[in-house]
Amino acid sequence: MSRRKKLINNTDIPQHKIEAIARCIMPDILAFYESEEGQREFAEWKKRREAEKQKDKTE
């Protein structure tokens, strides 16, 4: 039997409302990252992140 990850909600927003919003926007998020534009932006983000890591290591 698998355990569910304990959710951390440090807001006054009820968890069920957060989950409802997430269910509404998740298909759009997935569609964006499956698109060419989304994949290109994600690749650019990964490059910037890697460059920042390298910069932090040299400092």
N, C-alpha and C positions, 0 to 999 in steps of 0.2 A: 504494500500500500504506500503510495507516495504522499508526502506531506506538502501542504500548500505553503508557499512562502508568506511569512507574516508581513502584512502591509503596514507601511508607515505613513500615517496621515496626521500631519502637525497643523492642520487647518481647522477652521470651523465648518468646513463643507462636509456634509455627510458622505461616507464612503460610497453609498449606493448611487449618489449623484455623480461622483467622480467616475465611477464605472460606467454609468449611462452615457456620459459625455465621451468617454474613451471608446465605447462601442460605436458611437455615431461617427467619430472622426477617423477611426482605424482604417476603414476601407480607402479613404482619401490618402492617408499617409502611405499605405501599401502601394496604391496606384502611382503615387509620385515617385517612390523609390524604385519602382519597376520601370518607369519611363526613362528615356535616354537622358533627359534633362536632370532627373533626380539622380541617376547613376553618375553623371558628370559632376554634379555638385557634391555628391558624397565622396567621389575620388579627390576632388579639390580640397574638401574638408580634411580628408585623411592625410594629404600632403602637408597641409598647414599644421596639423596636429603633430606629425612626425618631425617637421622642422622645429616646432616649439620644443619638443622633447630633446632634440639634438642640441638646441640652444641652451636649455636648462642643464644638460650634462656638461657642457663646456664652461659654464659659469661657476 
